[in-house]
Amino acid sequence: METQMYYYIFFTLGFLQLTWFLGYKKYTSKKQTVILTLILIVEFISTIFQIGNSDLFLLTYFVLQPIFVLRHLNSWILMTLFLFLNNSFLILSWLFSYDFLKLLFETDSISLQQFQTYTNVSMLLQQLLLFLFIQGFNYFDKRFLIFDSISRIHKKYKIQSIIGVIFLIILGIVRRIIVNGHFTESFFYITVVLLILSVTVHLTAYIYSQYYQQMLEKNILSRQFNQEIEKITLSDEFRHDYRNILLSLNSYIQNGEAEEALDFISSIVNYSQPLLEDSPYEQLSHIEIPAIQGLLIQFLDLAKRKGITLKLSISTPIHETDISIQPADFIQCLSTSLSYALNVHENILLIIKKEQNQIHITLNNNTTDSSAKNLFKHLNDEKQNVKKSELRRVKKILRKYKNTSFKLNSHDQYFQLRFDFPVNDSGLSSRKIDLDSIPSSTSY
């Protein structure tokens, strides 16, 4: 009975490690992490003093954890991978500590006295191994950007993720039944199956995320190529027609037909407009983040289908290392802001500008200097608009980080939406603690 109580205590401590060292900030917000911690503390006290049903608190923890991860990241893939990751680390840490000691005892390799003597030591070893596994994964994740790479996948893959979680639950239950039945050989078989499944799921997700980014890059290059071909075709047509244009203008001028000449020039300008305008895909090449490029392409296509003019202005190159907030958060902020702008306005200009210490994202519908002066002269904060619209989610996300800001201003038919965050010049996250923000996301 005492050994079982120690087992539950160290089991709870293991979940505390996973909650704070693996899940905190990346998979759950601080408020969510605190709630999960309080549940584990209550379960810990319930186990020590044998008050109430400790399994009920663990069940509550197991139910809330994936819900919190899904709410924080709005990613079914990352939620599923996080559960597999937790399960793998727990299995490995127990396998090379207490489970190995128990195997030696059940195969009569050690006596009962030796088993009881080393039980507590093996459980302490389990906690140490779990900590090392978590830190090792965090190191590789930081080096190879596993989390960031997978978080850029826009598709939800909800059904596949649910199936993966169901498999994990079923295999976990089977493993638990085998443990209680003391089926040593079956226990190691099911353990190996769970570990192989976890590795397969993670490798598949990571490899697909790399393939997804490569497809985005190919898509952008293909669009740029087609745009250049169109420009070359228009240039060739204009070159062939140039002599005829001069002859026609000369004829209008000689006959004193000034209005006809102006109309003719206007028609030439309209005809040549696609050639004279900058290609939005040339602007995309300045932001060297495939996921953001793919997102902007989606909105350019959406604007084209809706008959909305969406122009891009990205004056300076922006690299992935410049982004101080998590890629998933940046994508969510930009996606929500663009969706709002395209739903309420017909002509949109998106400006992404990097200064020495800040990155500024601006959306407005004023493209002339006169209207800009009028706008900035009369701008008023539209707090009600922010409160009523989905833009409040952008504010909640940015509130998690230091030195960020969000503003929505409008006057008459003009509007400006802007959010800023620091340039990541040190390679460290600028995230700050905020108990009041639990961000929720929407996929577009």
JOCOR-V28895 format. One line per field, one symbol per residue. ss: DSSP state (H for helix, E for strand, L for the rest). phi: phi as a letter, one per 20 degrees, with the letter a starting at -180 (. if undefined). burial: I if it has 16 or more other ideal C-beta (glycine too) atoms within 10 Angstrom, else O. A space follows every 50 residues. Layout:
ss->???
phi->???
burial->???
This chain:
ss->LHHHHHHHHHHHHHHHHHHHHHHELLLELHHHHHHHHHHHHHHHHHHHHL LLLHHHHHHHHHHHHHHHHHHHHLLHHHHHHHHHHHHHHHHHHHHLLHHH HHHHHHLLLLLHHHHHHHHHHHHHHHHHHHHHHHHHHHHHHHHHLHHHHH HLLLLLLHHHHHHHHHHHHHHHHHHHHHHHHLLHHHHHHHHHHHHHHHHH HHHHHHHHHHHHHHHHHHHHHHHHHHHHHHHHHHHHHHHHHHHHHHHHHH HHHHLLLHHHHHHHHHHHHHHHHHHHLLLHHHHHLLEELHHHHHHHHHHH HHHHHHLLEEEEEELLLEEHHHELLLHHHHHHHHHHHHHHHHHHLLEEEE EEEELLLEEEEEEELLLLHHHHHHHHHHLEELHHHHHHLLHHHHHHHHLL ELLLEEEEEEELLEEEEEEEEEELLLLLLLELLLLLLLLLLLLL
phi->.ffffffffffffffffffeedefmedcffffffffffffffffffffel dmdfffffffffffgfffffffdlcffffffffffgfffffffffecfff ffffffemeceffffffefffffffffffffffffffffffffdlfffff fefffelfffffffffgfffffffffffffelefffffffffffffffff ffffffffffffffffffffffffffffffffffffffffefffffffff ffffemeffffffffffffffeggfeffffffffffdecgffgffffgff fffffemdedddccecfcdfffeeefgfffffffffffffffedcdccdd ddcddfccdddccbddddfffffffffdfcfdfffffeefffffffffff dfldbbbccbbleebbdbccbffeedndfefdebfeddfdcced
burial->OOOOOOIIIIIIIIIOIIIOOIIIIIIIIIIIIOIIIOIIOIIIOIIOOO OOOIOOIIOIIOOOIIOIIIIIIIIIIIIIIIIIIIIIIIIIIIIOIIIO IIOOIOOOOIOOOOIOOIIOOIIOIIIOIIOOIIOOIOOOIOOOIIIIII IIIOOOIOOIIOOIIOIIOOIIOOIOOIIOOOOOOOIOOIIOOIIOIIOO IIOOIIOIIOOIIOOIOOOIOOIIOOOOOOOOOIOOOOOOOOOOOOOOOO OIOOOOOOOOIOOIOOOOOOOOOOOOOOIIIOIIOIIOIIIIIIIIIOII OOIOOOOIOIIIOIOOOIOIOIIIIIIIIIIIIIIIIIIIIIOOIOOIII OIOIOOOOIOIIIIIIOOOOOOOOIOOOIOOIOOIIOOIOIOIIIIIIOI IOOIOIOIIIIOOIIIIIIIIIIIOOOOOIIOOOOOIIIOIOOO
